[in-house]
Amino acid sequence: MERTSSVDRKTNETQIKLALSIDGEGQSKLETGVPFLSHMLDLFTKHGQFNLTVDAKGDTEVDDHHTSEDIAICLGQALREALGDKKGIKRYGNSFVPMDEALAQVVVDLSNRPHLEMRAEFPGQKVGTFDTELVHEFLWKLALEARMNLHVIVHYGKNTHHMIEAIFKALGRALDEATTIDPRIKGVPSTKGML
């Protein structure tokens, strides 16, 4: 069974086509119009062993907010759809990733209950032209649309780029673990009988 999904989203602010394969080879093809976000999504894809294609056009002449937010919405929807009934998945994932002086941890539960907890204080308000407050916005919309618990902790760090990079690598690795099929699991991993 192929766990793939494609999402098209068109608003007055953005036009996005996104395709996700959960069981990929870590390959990405990204045209986001937001260079730093493309870099982070490339890391996410590589470390999660997904395949991800994004073709996004947005009002980046205003700022990167709408494009970043809508890509996260599409990625969350694609992840939820690709997982289907979630039978046999591990459900939970946890990853620590160091990036030089920074250490990030991401813990996920593909619970069908959206929630974001984020503990990160970035020293800089921008990385290049990218507003670092958009990291929270991206992760919240991803958690909301994927309907997952997402806990993000940056334990320490001094370089904002390194801190955010560690988050996206850890996110990919935690989701890789949570989406892995475990042959020991019969049905969905919940005493409720559904997720």
C-alpha positions as CSV (number, residue, x, y, z in Angstrom):
1,M,0.0,0.0,0.0
2,E,1.4,3.3,-1.1
3,R,1.1,6.0,1.6
4,T,1.0,9.1,-0.6
5,S,-1.1,12.2,-1.0
6,S,-1.4,15.3,-3.1
7,V,-3.0,18.6,-2.1
8,D,-3.8,21.7,-4.2
9,R,-4.7,24.9,-2.4
10,K,-5.5,28.2,-4.1
11,T,-6.4,31.4,-2.3
12,N,-6.1,35.1,-3.2
13,E,-2.7,35.0,-1.5
14,T,-1.2,31.7,-2.5
15,Q,-1.3,28.9,-5.0
16,I,0.2,25.7,-3.8
17,K,0.6,22.2,-5.2
18,L,2.2,19.7,-2.7
19,A,2.8,15.9,-3.0
20,L,4.0,13.7,-0.1
21,S,5.2,10.1,0.0
22,I,5.7,8.8,3.6
23,D,7.7,5.8,2.4
24,G,10.3,7.7,0.3
25,E,14.0,8.1,-0.1
26,G,14.5,11.5,1.4
27,Q,14.1,13.3,-1.9
28,S,12.6,16.8,-2.3
29,K,11.8,19.1,-5.1
30,L,10.9,22.5,-3.6
31,E,9.9,25.8,-5.2
32,T,8.5,27.7,-2.3
33,G,9.5,31.3,-3.0
34,V,10.8,31.3,0.6
35,P,14.5,30.2,0.5
36,F,15.0,29.5,4.2
37,L,11.8,27.5,4.4
38,S,12.9,25.5,1.3
39,H,16.1,24.7,3.2
40,M,14.2,23.6,6.3
41,L,11.8,21.4,4.3
42,D,14.7,19.8,2.4
43,L,16.2,18.9,5.8
44,F,12.8,17.6,7.1
45,T,12.4,15.5,4.0
46,K,15.9,14.0,4.1
47,H,15.8,13.1,7.8
48,G,12.3,11.8,7.7
49,Q,13.0,9.6,4.6
50,F,10.0,11.1,2.9
51,N,9.6,12.3,-0.7
52,L,8.2,15.9,-0.9
53,T,7.3,18.1,-3.8
54,V,6.2,21.7,-3.3
55,D,5.3,24.2,-6.0
56,A,4.2,27.4,-4.3
57,K,3.5,30.9,-5.5
58,G,2.6,33.5,-2.9
59,D,2.6,37.1,-2.0
60,T,6.2,37.1,-0.8
61,E,6.5,40.7,-1.9
62,V,4.3,41.4,1.2
63,D,6.2,38.9,3.5
64,D,6.7,35.2,3.9
65,H,3.7,34.7,6.2
66,H,0.9,33.5,3.9
67,T,3.2,31.2,1.9
68,S,4.8,29.6,4.9
69,E,1.4,29.1,6.6
70,D,-0.3,27.7,3.6
71,I,2.5,25.2,2.8
72,A,2.2,24.0,6.4
73,I,-1.6,23.6,6.0
74,C,-1.0,21.6,2.8
75,L,1.7,19.4,4.4
76,G,-0.5,18.7,7.4
77,Q,-3.4,17.7,5.1
78,A,-1.2,15.5,3.0
79,L,0.3,13.8,6.0
80,R,-3.1,13.0,7.5
81,E,-4.5,11.8,4.1
82,A,-1.4,9.6,3.4
83,L,-1.6,7.9,6.7
84,G,-5.2,6.7,6.0
85,D,-6.7,4.7,8.8
86,K,-3.3,4.6,10.7
87,K,-3.4,0.8,11.2
88,G,-0.1,-0.7,12.2
89,I,1.8,2.6,12.8
90,K,3.9,3.2,15.8
91,R,1.9,6.5,16.5
92,Y,4.6,8.1,18.7
93,G,7.9,9.5,17.7
94,N,10.7,11.2,19.6
95,S,14.0,12.7,18.3
96,F,16.8,14.7,19.8
97,V,19.0,16.5,17.2
98,P,22.1,18.5,18.0
99,M,23.3,21.2,15.6
100,D,26.7,22.5,16.8
101,E,25.8,24.4,20.0
102,A,22.0,23.9,19.7
103,L,20.0,20.9,20.9
104,A,16.4,20.4,19.8
105,Q,13.8,17.7,20.7
106,V,10.6,17.0,18.9
107,V,8.0,14.5,20.2
108,V,4.9,13.6,18.2
109,D,1.7,11.7,18.7
110,L,-0.4,11.0,15.6
111,S,-3.5,11.0,17.9
112,N,-6.0,12.8,15.7
113,R,-5.9,15.5,18.4
114,P,-4.2,18.7,17.2
115,H,-2.0,20.4,19.8
116,L,1.3,22.3,19.7
117,E,3.6,23.0,22.7
118,M,6.7,24.9,21.8
119,R,9.6,25.9,24.1
120,A,12.1,27.8,22.0
121,E,13.5,31.3,22.4
122,F,15.4,32.4,19.3
123,P,18.1,35.1,19.7
124,G,17.4,36.6,16.3
125,Q,14.1,37.8,14.8
126,K,15.2,37.0,11.3
127,V,17.4,34.4,9.5
128,G,18.2,36.1,6.3
129,T,14.8,37.6,5.2
130,F,12.8,34.9,7.1
131,D,10.9,36.0,10.2
132,T,11.7,33.5,12.9
133,E,8.2,33.9,14.4
134,L,7.0,32.0,11.4
135,V,8.5,28.8,12.7
136,H,5.8,28.7,15.4
137,E,3.1,29.6,12.8
138,F,4.3,26.8,10.5
139,L,4.4,24.1,13.2
140,W,1.0,25.1,14.6
141,K,-0.7,24.9,11.2
142,L,1.1,21.6,10.5
143,A,-0.1,20.1,13.9
144,L,-3.6,21.4,13.3
145,E,-4.1,20.0,9.8
146,A,-2.2,16.7,10.5
147,R,-4.3,16.4,13.7
148,M,-1.3,15.5,15.8
149,N,0.2,16.4,19.2
150,L,3.5,18.2,18.4
151,H,5.9,19.1,21.2
152,V,9.0,21.1,20.3
153,I,11.7,21.9,22.8
154,V,15.0,23.7,22.1
155,H,17.0,22.8,25.2
156,Y,19.7,25.4,24.4
157,G,21.4,27.2,21.6
158,K,22.9,30.5,20.6
159,N,22.7,30.6,16.8
160,T,19.1,31.0,15.5
161,H,19.8,29.2,12.2
162,H,21.2,26.2,14.1
163,M,18.3,26.1,16.5
164,I,15.6,26.1,13.7
165,E,17.6,23.6,11.6
166,A,17.7,21.2,14.6
167,I,14.0,21.5,15.0
168,F,13.2,20.6,11.4
169,K,15.7,17.7,11.4
170,A,14.2,16.4,14.6
171,L,10.6,16.8,13.2
172,G,11.5,14.7,10.2
173,R,13.0,12.0,12.4
174,A,10.2,12.0,14.9
175,L,7.6,11.7,12.2
176,D,9.6,8.9,10.5
177,E,9.4,6.9,13.7
178,A,5.7,7.7,14.4
179,T,4.7,6.7,10.8
180,T,6.7,3.5,10.7
181,I,4.6,0.3,10.3
182,D,5.2,-2.1,13.2
183,P,4.1,-5.7,12.2
184,R,3.4,-6.4,15.9
185,I,0.6,-3.9,16.0
186,K,-2.8,-5.2,15.0
187,G,-5.2,-2.4,14.0
188,V,-4.6,1.0,15.4
189,P,-2.3,1.6,18.5
190,S,-5.1,2.8,20.8
191,T,-7.2,1.1,23.5
192,K,-10.1,3.2,22.0
193,G,-10.0,1.2,18.8
194,M,-9.6,4.3,16.7
195,L,-7.4,7.3,16.3
